[in-house]
């Protein structure tokens, strides 16, 4: 979860930055609102990488709260809505995949431990 969650949040910050011109040119969102909200969310994504580096529970809470904030702002700044929903789905898949990976690592460790006792 640490590596995948960190990479996901950094990539999301880049995608949010690329949504700024779309907000300004195509959707005619207020310039100050588009810039401030998007830059704040980009900084939040980068800072959230620190929360993802901790234990699994903190990583899930940090990632989910960032996704909820981005989707919430996306209702006011439309170009952020689709990436927010897309990254929320990717985040859910990352949580599922990390749970399966953790279970496989634990099963392998138990198998190795029982094999060494024989």
KOLGU-4560 file (N, C-alpha, C; in nm, 3 decimals, padded with zeros to 5 digits):
<recs>
<n_xx: 00.083 n_yy: -00.119 n_zz: 00.000 ca_xx: 00.000 ca_yy: 00.000 ca_zz: 00.000 c_xx: 00.087 c_yy: 00.125 c_zz: 00.000 mol: A seq: 1 type: UNK>
<n_xx: 00.205 n_yy: 00.115 n_zz: 00.061 ca_xx: 00.289 ca_yy: 00.233 ca_zz: 00.073 c_xx: 00.335 c_yy: 00.285 c_zz: -00.063 mol: A seq: 2 type: UNK>
<n_xx: 00.389 n_yy: 00.197 n_zz: -00.145 ca_xx: 00.443 ca_yy: 00.240 ca_zz: -00.273 c_xx: 00.331 c_yy: 00.275 c_zz: -00.370 mol: A seq: 3 type: UNK>
<n_xx: 00.230 n_yy: 00.189 n_zz: -00.378 ca_xx: 00.121 ca_yy: 00.213 ca_zz: -00.473 c_xx: 00.041 c_yy: 00.338 c_zz: -00.434 mol: A seq: 4 type: UNK>
<n_xx: 00.013 n_yy: 00.355 n_zz: -00.306 ca_xx: -00.063 ca_yy: 00.472 ca_zz: -00.262 c_xx: 00.014 c_yy: 00.601 c_zz: -00.283 mol: A seq: 5 type: UNK>
<n_xx: 00.144 n_yy: 00.598 n_zz: -00.258 ca_xx: 00.226 ca_yy: 00.717 ca_zz: -00.278 c_xx: 00.232 c_yy: 00.755 c_zz: -00.426 mol: A seq: 6 type: UNK>
<n_xx: 00.256 n_yy: 00.657 n_zz: -00.510 ca_xx: 00.261 ca_yy: 00.683 ca_zz: -00.654 c_xx: 00.126 c_yy: 00.734 c_zz: -00.706 mol: A seq: 7 type: UNK>
<n_xx: 00.020 n_yy: 00.678 n_zz: -00.655 ca_xx: -00.113 ca_yy: 00.718 ca_zz: -00.698 c_xx: -00.142 c_yy: 00.864 c_zz: -00.662 mol: A seq: 8 type: UNK>
<n_xx: -00.104 n_yy: 00.904 n_zz: -00.541 ca_xx: -00.129 ca_yy: 01.042 ca_zz: -00.499 c_xx: -00.042 c_yy: 01.142 c_zz: -00.575 mol: A seq: 9 type: UNK>
<n_xx: 00.082 n_yy: 01.107 n_zz: -00.600 ca_xx: 00.169 ca_yy: 01.198 ca_zz: -00.676 c_xx: 00.118 c_yy: 01.211 c_zz: -00.819 mol: A seq: 10 type: UNK>
<n_xx: 00.078 n_yy: 01.100 n_zz: -00.880 ca_xx: 00.023 ca_yy: 01.105 ca_zz: -01.015 c_xx: -00.107 c_yy: 01.184 c_zz: -01.018 mol: A seq: 11 type: UNK>
<n_xx: -00.187 n_yy: 01.172 n_zz: -00.914 ca_xx: -00.311 ca_yy: 01.248 ca_zz: -00.907 c_xx: -00.283 c_yy: 01.398 c_zz: -00.897 mol: A seq: 12 type: UNK>
<n_xx: -00.180 n_yy: 01.437 n_zz: -00.825 ca_xx: -00.143 ca_yy: 01.578 ca_zz: -00.817 c_xx: -00.105 c_yy: 01.632 c_zz: -00.954 mol: A seq: 13 type: UNK>
<n_xx: -00.035 n_yy: 01.552 n_zz: -01.033 ca_xx: 00.003 ca_yy: 01.593 ca_zz: -01.168 c_xx: -00.120 c_yy: 01.609 c_zz: -01.256 mol: A seq: 14 type: UNK>
<n_xx: -00.213 n_yy: 01.513 n_zz: -01.248 ca_xx: -00.335 ca_yy: 01.520 ca_zz: -01.329 c_xx: -00.419 c_yy: 01.642 c_zz: -01.289 mol: A seq: 15 type: UNK>
<n_xx: -00.425 n_yy: 01.672 n_zz: -01.159 ca_xx: -00.499 ca_yy: 01.790 ca_zz: -01.116 c_xx: -00.436 c_yy: 01.918 c_zz: -01.172 mol: A seq: 16 type: UNK>
<n_xx: -00.305 n_yy: 01.923 n_zz: -01.175 ca_xx: -00.238 ca_yy: 02.039 ca_zz: -01.234 c_xx: -00.269 c_yy: 02.054 c_zz: -01.382 mol: A seq: 17 type: UNK>
<n_xx: -00.281 n_yy: 01.942 n_zz: -01.451 ca_xx: -00.315 ca_yy: 01.948 ca_zz: -01.594 c_xx: -00.461 c_yy: 01.987 c_zz: -01.618 mol: A seq: 18 type: UNK>
<n_xx: -00.543 n_yy: 01.982 n_zz: -01.515 ca_xx: -00.684 ca_yy: 02.021 ca_zz: -01.530 c_xx: -00.703 c_yy: 02.172 c_zz: -01.518 mol: A seq: 19 type: UNK>
<n_xx: -00.601 n_yy: 02.244 n_zz: -01.475 ca_xx: -00.615 ca_yy: 02.390 ca_zz: -01.459 c_xx: -00.646 c_yy: 02.460 c_zz: -01.591 mol: A seq: 20 type: UNK>
<n_xx: -00.570 n_yy: 02.435 n_zz: -01.699 ca_xx: -00.606 ca_yy: 02.503 ca_zz: -01.826 c_xx: -00.745 c_yy: 02.468 c_zz: -01.876 mol: A seq: 21 type: UNK>
<n_xx: -00.786 n_yy: 02.345 n_zz: -01.853 ca_xx: -00.921 ca_yy: 02.304 ca_zz: -01.896 c_xx: -01.026 c_yy: 02.383 c_zz: -01.818 mol: A seq: 22 type: UNK>
<n_xx: -01.002 n_yy: 02.402 n_zz: -01.689 ca_xx: -01.095 ca_yy: 02.479 ca_zz: -01.606 c_xx: -01.107 c_yy: 02.623 c_zz: -01.656 mol: A seq: 23 type: UNK>
<n_xx: -00.994 n_yy: 02.681 n_zz: -01.689 ca_xx: -00.993 ca_yy: 02.822 ca_zz: -01.725 c_xx: -01.042 c_yy: 02.849 c_zz: -01.867 mol: A seq: 24 type: UNK>
<n_xx: -01.000 n_yy: 02.767 n_zz: -01.962 ca_xx: -01.029 ca_yy: 02.795 ca_zz: -02.102 c_xx: -01.164 c_yy: 02.738 c_zz: -02.145 mol: A seq: 25 type: UNK>
<n_xx: -01.189 n_yy: 02.614 n_zz: -02.116 ca_xx: -01.309 ca_yy: 02.549 ca_zz: -02.169 c_xx: -01.430 c_yy: 02.573 c_zz: -02.080 mol: A seq: 26 type: UNK>
<n_xx: -01.413 n_yy: 02.558 n_zz: -01.948 ca_xx: -01.528 ca_yy: 02.568 ca_zz: -01.858 c_xx: -01.549 c_yy: 02.707 c_zz: -01.801 mol: A seq: 27 type: UNK>
<n_xx: -01.459 n_yy: 02.799 n_zz: -01.827 ca_xx: -01.470 ca_yy: 02.938 ca_zz: -01.779 c_xx: -01.496 c_yy: 02.947 c_zz: -01.628 mol: A seq: 28 type: UNK>
<n_xx: -01.426 n_yy: 02.865 n_zz: -01.553 ca_xx: -01.434 ca_yy: 02.873 ca_zz: -01.407 c_xx: -01.359 c_yy: 02.998 c_zz: -01.364 mol: A seq: 29 type: UNK>
<n_xx: -01.405 n_yy: 03.061 n_zz: -01.257 ca_xx: -01.338 ca_yy: 03.180 ca_zz: -01.204 c_xx: -01.190 c_yy: 03.148 c_zz: -01.183 mol: A seq: 30 type: UNK>
<n_xx: -01.104 n_yy: 03.237 n_zz: -01.234 ca_xx: -00.961 ca_yy: 03.211 ca_zz: -01.235 c_xx: -00.904 c_yy: 03.190 c_zz: -01.095 mol: A seq: 31 type: UNK>
<n_xx: -00.941 n_yy: 03.276 n_zz: -01.002 ca_xx: -00.886 ca_yy: 03.263 ca_zz: -00.867 c_xx: -00.935 c_yy: 03.135 c_zz: -00.799 mol: A seq: 32 type: UNK>
<n_xx: -01.062 n_yy: 03.101 n_zz: -00.818 ca_xx: -01.115 ca_yy: 02.977 ca_zz: -00.758 c_xx: -01.047 c_yy: 02.855 c_zz: -00.818 mol: A seq: 33 type: UNK>
<n_xx: -01.033 n_yy: 02.853 n_zz: -00.949 ca_xx: -00.972 ca_yy: 02.737 ca_zz: -01.015 c_xx: -00.828 c_yy: 02.719 c_zz: -00.969 mol: A seq: 34 type: UNK>
<n_xx: -00.752 n_yy: 02.828 n_zz: -00.964 ca_xx: -00.612 ca_yy: 02.817 ca_zz: -00.925 c_xx: -00.596 c_yy: 02.779 c_zz: -00.779 mol: A seq: 35 type: UNK>
<n_xx: -00.666 n_yy: 02.849 n_zz: -00.689 ca_xx: -00.651 ca_yy: 02.823 ca_zz: -00.547 c_xx: -00.699 c_yy: 02.683 c_zz: -00.509 mol: A seq: 36 type: UNK>
<n_xx: -00.815 n_yy: 02.644 n_zz: -00.560 ca_xx: -00.867 ca_yy: 02.512 ca_zz: -00.522 c_xx: -00.779 c_yy: 02.400 c_zz: -00.577 mol: A seq: 37 type: UNK>
<n_xx: -00.735 n_yy: 02.415 n_zz: -00.701 ca_xx: -00.654 ca_yy: 02.309 ca_zz: -00.760 c_xx: -00.516 c_yy: 02.302 c_zz: -00.696 mol: A seq: 38 type: UNK>
<n_xx: -00.453 n_yy: 02.417 n_zz: -00.672 ca_xx: -00.322 ca_yy: 02.414 ca_zz: -00.607 c_xx: -00.332 c_yy: 02.360 c_zz: -00.464 mol: A seq: 39 type: UNK>
<n_xx: -00.438 n_yy: 02.394 n_zz: -00.394 ca_xx: -00.456 ca_yy: 02.341 ca_zz: -00.258 c_xx: -00.472 c_yy: 02.189 c_zz: -00.261 mol: A seq: 40 type: UNK>
<n_xx: -00.548 n_yy: 02.138 n_zz: -00.357 ca_xx: -00.565 ca_yy: 01.994 ca_zz: -00.368 c_xx: -00.436 c_yy: 01.925 c_zz: -00.411 mol: A seq: 41 type: UNK>
<n_xx: -00.358 n_yy: 01.990 n_zz: -00.497 ca_xx: -00.230 ca_yy: 01.934 ca_zz: -00.537 c_xx: -00.135 c_yy: 01.924 c_zz: -00.418 mol: A seq: 42 type: UNK>
<n_xx: -00.130 n_yy: 02.029 n_zz: -00.338 ca_xx: -00.045 ca_yy: 02.028 ca_zz: -00.219 c_xx: -00.094 c_yy: 01.922 c_zz: -00.120 mol: A seq: 43 type: UNK>
<n_xx: -00.226 n_yy: 01.909 n_zz: -00.107 ca_xx: -00.282 ca_yy: 01.807 ca_zz: -00.019 c_xx: -00.242 c_yy: 01.667 c_zz: -00.064 mol: A seq: 44 type: UNK>
<n_xx: -00.244 n_yy: 01.643 n_zz: -00.194 ca_xx: -00.204 ca_yy: 01.512 ca_zz: -00.245 c_xx: -00.058 c_yy: 01.482 c_zz: -00.212 mol: A seq: 45 type: UNK>
<n_xx: 00.028 n_yy: 01.581 n_zz: -00.230 ca_xx: 00.170 ca_yy: 01.559 ca_zz: -00.203 c_xx: 00.194 c_yy: 01.541 c_zz: -00.053 mol: A seq: 46 type: UNK>
<n_xx: 00.124 n_yy: 01.618 n_zz: 00.030 ca_xx: 00.139 ca_yy: 01.602 ca_zz: 00.174 c_xx: 00.080 c_yy: 01.470 c_zz: 00.224 mol: A seq: 47 type: UNK>
<n_xx: -00.021 n_yy: 01.422 n_zz: 00.157 ca_xx: -00.085 ca_yy: 01.297 ca_zz: 00.198 c_xx: 00.005 c_yy: 01.176 c_zz: 00.176 mol: A seq: 48 type: UNK>
<n_xx: 00.108 n_yy: 01.193 n_zz: 00.095 ca_xx: 00.203 ca_yy: 01.083 ca_zz: 00.075 c_xx: 00.266 c_yy: 01.045 c_zz: 00.209 mol: A seq: 49 type: UNK>
<n_xx: 00.288 n_yy: 01.142 n_zz: 00.297 ca_xx: 00.341 ca_yy: 01.113 ca_zz: 00.429 c_xx: 00.247 c_yy: 01.028 c_zz: 00.512 mol: A seq: 50 type: UNK>
<n_xx: 00.118 n_yy: 01.050 n_zz: 00.499 ca_xx: 00.020 ca_yy: 00.969 ca_zz: 00.571 c_xx: 00.010 c_yy: 00.828 c_zz: 00.516 mol: A seq: 51 type: UNK>
<n_xx: 00.034 n_yy: 00.815 n_zz: 00.387 ca_xx: 00.027 ca_yy: 00.684 ca_zz: 00.324 c_xx: 00.148 c_yy: 00.599 c_zz: 00.364 mol: A seq: 52 type: UNK>
<n_xx: 00.258 n_yy: 00.664 n_zz: 00.398 ca_xx: 00.379 ca_yy: 00.591 ca_zz: 00.435 c_xx: 00.370 c_yy: 00.526 c_zz: 00.573 mol: A seq: 53 type: UNK>
<n_xx: 00.268 n_yy: 00.557 n_zz: 00.648 ca_xx: 00.253 ca_yy: 00.497 ca_zz: 00.782 c_xx: 00.185 c_yy: 00.361 c_zz: 00.771 mol: A seq: 54 type: UNK>
<n_xx: 00.113 n_yy: 00.322 n_zz: 00.870 ca_xx: 00.048 ca_yy: 00.191 ca_zz: 00.869 c_xx: -00.070 c_yy: 00.187 c_zz: 00.771 mol: A seq: 55 type: UNK>
<n_xx: -00.125 n_yy: 00.069 n_zz: 00.750 ca_xx: -00.231 ca_yy: 00.048 ca_zz: 00.650 c_xx: -00.357 c_yy: 00.128 c_zz: 00.681 mol: A seq: 56 type: UNK>
<n_xx: -00.396 n_yy: 00.132 n_zz: 00.807 ca_xx: -00.519 ca_yy: 00.201 ca_zz: 00.845 c_xx: -00.508 c_yy: 00.352 c_zz: 00.818 mol: A seq: 57 type: UNK>
<n_xx: -00.395 n_yy: 00.410 n_zz: 00.854 ca_xx: -00.373 ca_yy: 00.553 ca_zz: 00.827 c_xx: -00.369 c_yy: 00.580 c_zz: 00.677 mol: A seq: 58 type: UNK>
<n_xx: -00.308 n_yy: 00.489 n_zz: 00.602 ca_xx: -00.300 ca_yy: 00.506 ca_zz: 00.457 c_xx: -00.438 c_yy: 00.506 c_zz: 00.393 mol: A seq: 59 type: UNK>
<n_xx: -00.523 n_yy: 00.414 n_zz: 00.436 ca_xx: -00.658 ca_yy: 00.407 ca_zz: 00.380 c_xx: -00.736 c_yy: 00.533 c_zz: 00.416 mol: A seq: 60 type: UNK>
<n_xx: -00.730 n_yy: 00.575 n_zz: 00.541 ca_xx: -00.803 ca_yy: 00.694 ca_zz: 00.583 c_xx: -00.755 c_yy: 00.818 c_zz: 00.508 mol: A seq: 61 type: UNK>
<n_xx: -00.624 n_yy: 00.833 n_zz: 00.496 ca_xx: -00.567 ca_yy: 00.949 ca_zz: 00.426 c_xx: -00.612 c_yy: 00.951 c_zz: 00.281 mol: A seq: 62 type: UNK>
<n_xx: -00.599 n_yy: 00.839 n_zz: 00.213 ca_xx: -00.635 ca_yy: 00.834 ca_zz: 00.071 c_xx: -00.783 c_yy: 00.857 c_zz: 00.046 mol: A seq: 63 type: UNK>
<n_xx: -00.866 n_yy: 00.796 n_zz: 00.128 ca_xx: -01.011 ca_yy: 00.812 ca_zz: 00.110 c_xx: -01.053 c_yy: 00.956 c_zz: 00.137 mol: A seq: 64 type: UNK>
<n_xx: -00.996 n_yy: 01.019 n_zz: 00.240 ca_xx: -01.034 ca_yy: 01.158 ca_zz: 00.269 c_xx: -00.988 c_yy: 01.252 c_zz: 00.158 mol: A seq: 65 type: UNK>
<n_xx: -00.872 n_yy: 01.227 n_zz: 00.099 ca_xx: -00.827 ca_yy: 01.310 ca_zz: -00.014 c_xx: -00.922 c_yy: 01.292 c_zz: -00.133 mol: A seq: 66 type: UNK>
<n_xx: -00.962 n_yy: 01.169 n_zz: -00.159 ca_xx: -01.052 ca_yy: 01.145 ca_zz: -00.272 c_xx: -01.188 c_yy: 01.212 c_zz: -00.251 mol: A seq: 67 type: UNK>
<n_xx: -01.239 n_yy: 01.207 n_zz: -00.129 ca_xx: -01.367 ca_yy: 01.272 ca_zz: -00.100 c_xx: -01.356 c_yy: 01.423 c_zz: -00.119 mol: A seq: 68 type: UNK>
<n_xx: -01.247 n_yy: 01.482 n_zz: -00.073 ca_xx: -01.229 ca_yy: 01.627 ca_zz: -00.091 c_xx: -01.221 c_yy: 01.665 c_zz: -00.239 mol: A seq: 69 type: UNK>
<n_xx: -01.149 n_yy: 01.587 n_zz: -00.316 ca_xx: -01.136 ca_yy: 01.619 ca_zz: -00.459 c_xx: -01.270 c_yy: 01.606 c_zz: -00.530 mol: A seq: 70 type: UNK>
<n_xx: -01.346 n_yy: 01.503 n_zz: -00.499 ca_xx: -01.479 ca_yy: 01.489 ca_zz: -00.561 c_xx: -01.570 c_yy: 01.602 c_zz: -00.516 mol: A seq: 71 type: UNK>
<n_xx: -01.562 n_yy: 01.642 n_zz: -00.390 ca_xx: -01.643 ca_yy: 01.754 ca_zz: -00.341 c_xx: -01.611 c_yy: 01.884 c_zz: -00.413 mol: A seq: 72 type: UNK>
<n_xx: -01.485 n_yy: 01.913 n_zz: -00.432 ca_xx: -01.446 ca_yy: 02.034 ca_zz: -00.506 c_xx: -01.484 c_yy: 02.019 c_zz: -00.653 mol: A seq: 73 type: UNK>
<n_xx: -01.485 n_yy: 01.896 n_zz: -00.701 ca_xx: -01.521 ca_yy: 01.871 ca_zz: -00.841 c_xx: -01.664 c_yy: 01.911 c_zz: -00.876 mol: A seq: 74 type: UNK>
<n_xx: -01.751 n_yy: 01.919 n_zz: -00.778 ca_xx: -01.887 ca_yy: 01.966 ca_zz: -00.806 c_xx: -01.890 c_yy: 02.115 c_zz: -00.837 mol: A seq: 75 type: UNK>
<n_xx: -01.790 n_yy: 02.189 n_zz: -00.789 ca_xx: -01.782 ca_yy: 02.332 ca_zz: -00.817 c_xx: -01.685 c_yy: 02.363 c_zz: -00.930 mol: A seq: 76 type: UNK>
<n_xx: -01.590 n_yy: 02.277 n_zz: -00.951 ca_xx: -01.490 ca_yy: 02.292 ca_zz: -01.057 c_xx: -01.496 c_yy: 02.163 c_zz: -01.140 mol: A seq: 77 type: UNK>
<n_xx: -01.582 n_yy: 02.161 n_zz: -01.239 ca_xx: -01.618 ca_yy: 02.040 ca_zz: -01.313 c_xx: -01.499 c_yy: 01.958 c_zz: -01.367 mol: A seq: 78 type: UNK>
<n_xx: -01.393 n_yy: 02.018 n_zz: -01.417 ca_xx: -01.284 ca_yy: 01.935 ca_zz: -01.469 c_xx: -01.215 c_yy: 01.849 c_zz: -01.363 mol: A seq: 79 type: UNK>
<n_xx: -01.240 n_yy: 01.875 n_zz: -01.236 ca_xx: -01.180 ca_yy: 01.793 ca_zz: -01.131 c_xx: -01.270 c_yy: 01.675 c_zz: -01.092 mol: A seq: 80 type: UNK>
<n_xx: -01.393 n_yy: 01.675 n_zz: -01.137 ca_xx: -01.487 ca_yy: 01.571 ca_zz: -01.097 c_xx: -01.452 c_yy: 01.434 c_zz: -01.157 mol: A seq: 81 type: UNK>
<n_xx: -01.431 n_yy: 01.429 n_zz: -01.286 ca_xx: -01.399 ca_yy: 01.301 ca_zz: -01.350 c_xx: -01.268 c_yy: 01.241 c_zz: -01.298 mol: A seq: 82 type: UNK>
<n_xx: -01.157 n_yy: 01.318 n_zz: -01.291 ca_xx: -01.036 ca_yy: 01.258 ca_zz: -01.233 c_xx: -01.056 c_yy: 01.217 c_zz: -01.087 mol: A seq: 83 type: UNK>
<n_xx: -01.137 n_yy: 01.292 n_zz: -01.013 ca_xx: -01.162 ca_yy: 01.255 ca_zz: -00.874 c_xx: -01.232 c_yy: 01.121 c_zz: -00.862 mol: A seq: 84 type: UNK>
<n_xx: -01.333 n_yy: 01.099 n_zz: -00.944 ca_xx: -01.406 ca_yy: 00.972 ca_zz: -00.943 c_xx: -01.316 c_yy: 00.860 c_zz: -00.993 mol: A seq: 85 type: UNK>
<n_xx: -01.241 n_yy: 00.886 n_zz: -01.098 ca_xx: -01.152 ca_yy: 00.785 ca_zz: -01.154 c_xx: -01.046 c_yy: 00.742 c_zz: -01.052 mol: A seq: 86 type: UNK>
<n_xx: -00.983 n_yy: 00.839 n_zz: -00.987 ca_xx: -00.880 ca_yy: 00.806 ca_zz: -00.889 c_xx: -00.941 c_yy: 00.743 c_zz: -00.764 mol: A seq: 87 type: UNK>
<n_xx: -01.064 n_yy: 00.774 n_zz: -00.731 ca_xx: -01.130 ca_yy: 00.707 ca_zz: -00.618 c_xx: -01.150 c_yy: 00.558 c_zz: -00.649 mol: A seq: 88 type: UNK>
<n_xx: -01.187 n_yy: 00.527 n_zz: -00.772 ca_xx: -01.201 ca_yy: 00.387 ca_zz: -00.812 c_xx: -01.066 c_yy: 00.316 c_zz: -00.811 mol: A seq: 89 type: UNK>
<n_xx: -00.964 n_yy: 00.384 n_zz: -00.860 ca_xx: -00.830 ca_yy: 00.325 ca_zz: -00.859 c_xx: -00.784 c_yy: 00.305 c_zz: -00.715 mol: A seq: 90 type: UNK>
<n_xx: -00.816 n_yy: 00.401 n_zz: -00.628 ca_xx: -00.779 ca_yy: 00.389 ca_zz: -00.487 c_xx: -00.848 c_yy: 00.268 c_zz: -00.423 mol: A seq: 91 type: UNK>
<n_xx: -00.975 n_yy: 00.246 n_zz: -00.456 ca_xx: -01.047 ca_yy: 00.131 ca_zz: -00.404 c_xx: -00.983 c_yy: 00.000 c_zz: -00.452 mol: A seq: 92 type: UNK>
<n_xx: -00.941 n_yy: -00.003 n_zz: -00.578 ca_xx: -00.874 ca_yy: -00.123 ca_zz: -00.630 c_xx: -00.739 c_yy: -00.142 c_zz: -00.560 mol: A seq: 93 type: UNK>
<n_xx: -00.669 n_yy: -00.035 n_zz: -00.529 ca_xx: -00.541 ca_yy: -00.046 ca_zz: -00.460 c_xx: -00.560 c_yy: -00.101 c_zz: -00.319 mol: A seq: 94 type: UNK>
<n_xx: -00.665 n_yy: -00.059 n_zz: -00.252 ca_xx: -00.694 ca_yy: -00.112 ca_zz: -00.118 c_xx: -00.722 c_yy: -00.261 c_zz: -00.125 mol: A seq: 95 type: UNK>
<n_xx: -00.803 n_yy: -00.302 n_zz: -00.223 ca_xx: -00.836 ca_yy: -00.443 ca_zz: -00.240 c_xx: -00.711 c_yy: -00.524 c_zz: -00.273 mol: A seq: 96 type: UNK>
<n_xx: -00.629 n_yy: -00.474 n_zz: -00.363 ca_xx: -00.508 ca_yy: -00.544 ca_zz: -00.403 c_xx: -00.409 c_yy: -00.555 c_zz: -00.288 mol: A seq: 97 type: UNK>
<n_xx: -00.396 n_yy: -00.450 n_zz: -00.209 ca_xx: -00.302 ca_yy: -00.456 ca_zz: -00.096 c_xx: -00.349 c_yy: -00.554 c_zz: 00.011 mol: A seq: 98 type: UNK>
<n_xx: -00.481 n_yy: -00.565 n_zz: 00.029 ca_xx: -00.531 ca_yy: -00.664 ca_zz: 00.125 c_xx: -00.499 c_yy: -00.805 c_zz: 00.078 mol: A seq: 99 type: UNK>
<n_xx: -00.517 n_yy: -00.832 n_zz: -00.051 ca_xx: -00.483 ca_yy: -00.964 ca_zz: -00.103 c_xx: -00.333 c_yy: -00.991 c_zz: -00.093 mol: A seq: 100 type: UNK>
<n_xx: -00.252 n_yy: -00.891 n_zz: -00.121 ca_xx: -00.107 ca_yy: -00.907 ca_zz: -00.112 c_xx: -00.063 c_yy: -00.933 c_zz: 00.031 mol: A seq: 101 type: UNK>
<n_xx: -00.120 n_yy: -00.859 n_zz: 00.126 ca_xx: -00.086 ca_yy: -00.881 ca_zz: 00.266 c_xx: -00.125 c_yy: -01.021 c_zz: 00.312 mol: A seq: 102 type: UNK>
<n_xx: -00.241 n_yy: -01.069 n_zz: 00.267 ca_xx: -00.285 ca_yy: -01.205 ca_zz: 00.304 c_xx: -00.192 c_yy: -01.310 c_zz: 00.244 mol: A seq: 103 type: UNK>
<n_xx: -00.148 n_yy: -01.290 n_zz: 00.120 ca_xx: -00.057 ca_yy: -01.385 ca_zz: 00.057 c_xx: 00.079 c_yy: -01.385 c_zz: 00.126 mol: A seq: 104 type: UNK>
<n_xx: 00.128 n_yy: -01.270 n_zz: 00.166 ca_xx: 00.256 ca_yy: -01.262 ca_zz: 00.237 c_xx: 00.245 c_yy: -01.331 c_zz: 00.372 mol: A seq: 105 type: UNK>
<n_xx: 00.135 n_yy: -01.311 n_zz: 00.441 ca_xx: 00.116 ca_yy: -01.374 ca_zz: 00.571 c_xx: 00.104 c_yy: -01.526 c_zz: 00.556 mol: A seq: 106 type: UNK>
<n_xx: 00.034 n_yy: -01.573 n_zz: 00.453 ca_xx: 00.021 ca_yy: -01.718 ca_zz: 00.431 c_xx: 00.157 c_yy: -01.779 c_zz: 00.397 mol: A seq: 107 type: UNK>
<n_xx: 00.235 n_yy: -01.711 n_zz: 00.317 ca_xx: 00.367 ca_yy: -01.760 ca_zz: 00.281 c_xx: 00.458 c_yy: -01.766 c_zz: 00.405 mol: A seq: 108 type: UNK>
<n_xx: 00.449 n_yy: -01.666 n_zz: 00.491 ca_xx: 00.530 ca_yy: -01.664 ca_zz: 00.612 c_xx: 00.490 c_yy: -01.778 c_zz: 00.705 mol: A seq: 109 type: UNK>
<n_xx: 00.360 n_yy: -01.804 n_zz: 00.717 ca_xx: 00.314 ca_yy: -01.915 ca_zz: 00.801 c_xx: 00.358 c_yy: -02.049 c_zz: 00.743 mol: A seq: 110 type: UNK>
<n_xx: 00.354 n_yy: -02.060 n_zz: 00.611 ca_xx: 00.395 ca_yy: -02.183 ca_zz: 00.546 c_xx: 00.545 c_yy: -02.206 c_zz: 00.566 mol: A seq: 111 type: UNK>
<n_xx: 00.624 n_yy: -02.101 n_zz: 00.554 ca_xx: 00.767 ca_yy: -02.114 ca_zz: 00.575 c_xx: 00.800 c_yy: -02.146 c_zz: 00.720 mol: A seq: 112 type: UNK>
<n_xx: 00.724 n_yy: -02.090 n_zz: 00.812 ca_xx: 00.746 ca_yy: -02.116 ca_zz: 00.953 c_xx: 00.710 c_yy: -02.260 c_zz: 00.987 mol: A seq: 113 type: UNK>
<n_xx: 00.599 n_yy: -02.310 n_zz: 00.935 ca_xx: 00.559 ca_yy: -02.448 ca_zz: 00.964 c_xx: 00.653 c_yy: -02.546 c_zz: 00.893 mol: A seq: 114 type: UNK>
<n_xx: 00.708 n_yy: -02.509 n_zz: 00.778 ca_xx: 00.801 ca_yy: -02.595 ca_zz: 00.705 c_xx: 00.936 c_yy: -02.604 c_zz: 00.777 mol: A seq: 115 type: UNK>
<n_xx: 00.977 n_yy: -02.498 n_zz: 00.844 ca_xx: 01.105 ca_yy: -02.499 ca_zz: 00.915 c_xx: 01.097 c_yy: -02.573 c_zz: 01.048 mol: A seq: 116 type: UNK>
<n_xx: 00.976 n_yy: -02.586 n_zz: 01.102 ca_xx: 00.958 ca_yy: -02.657 ca_zz: 01.229 c_xx: 00.960 c_yy: -02.808 c_zz: 01.208 mol: A seq: 117 type: UNK>
<n_xx: 00.928 n_yy: -02.856 n_zz: 01.089 ca_xx: 00.922 ca_yy: -03.000 ca_zz: 01.062 c_xx: 01.057 c_yy: -03.065 c_zz: 01.062 mol: A seq: 118 type: UNK>
</recs>
